[in-house]
Amino acid sequence: MLKKTIIKYAFIHAVGAAAYIALIATLLSYASKIFGPANNSILGAMAFLLVFVISAAIMGLLILGKPAFWYLDGLKREAISLLFYTLGFLVLIAVVVFLILLIF
């Protein structure tokens, strides 16, 4: 498989993960405005934990899904490359986010 294709997949997966993280962060930021105050209800804690578990599953699929399939299909070197390129793009996105936080 071409290195260019692996990098393209990694970029798409990292941007997808960052977009999902931004969506969940927005939801959590405006949760009290959207859903009202929690009133110490167990439902608020349950909702948060459900979102947490679902998010872990989605992130696992986005970051580890295709590399796992490739690895099991015998494309071991490509799978490892995809995983590390994806993580590299995520680190780059994190650095950009932290720089924006520092500047503004």
C-alpha positions in Angstrom: 0.0 0.0 0.0 1.2 3.5 -0.8 2.5 5.7 2.0 0.4 8.5 0.6 -2.7 6.5 1.1 -1.8 5.6 4.6 -1.2 9.2 5.5 -4.5 10.2 3.9 -6.4 7.7 6.0 -4.5 8.8 9.1 -5.4 12.4 8.5 -9.0 11.6 7.9 -9.2 9.5 11.1 -7.5 12.2 13.2 -9.7 15.0 11.9 -12.7 12.8 12.5 -11.6 12.1 16.1 -10.9 15.8 16.7 -14.3 16.8 15.2 -16.1 14.2 17.5 -14.1 15.5 20.5 -15.2 19.1 19.6 -18.8 18.0 19.3 -18.7 16.3 22.7 -16.9 19.2 24.3 -19.5 21.6 23.0 -22.3 19.3 24.3 -20.7 19.2 27.7 -20.1 23.0 27.8 -23.7 23.7 27.1 -25.3 20.8 28.9 -26.8 22.8 31.7 -28.4 25.2 29.2 -29.7 22.4 26.9 -30.9 20.0 29.6 -31.3 22.3 32.6 -29.7 21.9 36.0 -28.9 18.3 37.1 -30.5 18.7 40.6 -28.1 16.1 42.0 -30.0 13.5 40.0 -28.5 10.1 39.3 -29.6 10.5 35.7 -27.0 13.3 35.2 -24.2 11.0 36.3 -25.6 8.2 34.2 -25.8 10.4 31.1 -22.2 11.5 31.6 -20.9 8.0 32.0 -22.9 6.7 29.0 -21.4 9.5 26.8 -18.0 8.6 28.2 -18.3 4.9 27.4 -19.8 5.6 23.9 -17.1 8.1 23.2 -14.4 5.6 24.2 -15.9 3.0 21.8 -16.1 5.6 18.9 -12.5 6.8 19.5 -11.4 3.1 19.6 -13.0 2.5 16.3 -11.7 5.7 14.7 -8.1 5.2 15.9 -7.7 1.5 16.2 -10.4 0.0 13.9 -8.7 0.1 10.5 -5.2 -0.7 11.8 -6.6 -3.7 13.6 -8.3 -4.9 10.4 -5.2 -4.3 8.4 -3.1 -6.1 10.9 -5.4 -9.1 10.9 -5.4 -9.1 7.1 -1.6 -9.4 7.1 -0.8 -5.8 6.4 1.2 -5.5 9.7 3.7 -2.8 8.6 0.9 -0.7 7.1 -1.3 -1.1 10.2 1.5 0.1 12.5 2.2 3.0 10.2 -1.4 4.0 10.1 -1.7 3.9 13.8 1.4 6.0 14.4 0.5 8.5 11.6 -3.0 8.9 13.2 -1.5 9.5 16.6 1.0 11.9 15.1 -1.8 13.9 13.5 -3.7 13.9 16.8 -0.7 15.2 18.6 -0.3 18.0 16.0 -4.0 18.9 16.4 -3.6 19.0 20.2 -0.5 21.2 19.9 -2.5 23.6 17.7 -5.4 23.6 20.2 -3.0 24.4 23.1 -1.3 27.1 21.1 -4.7 28.7 20.4 -5.5 28.5 24.1 -2.2 30.2 25.0 -2.6 32.9 22.5 -6.2 33.8 23.2 
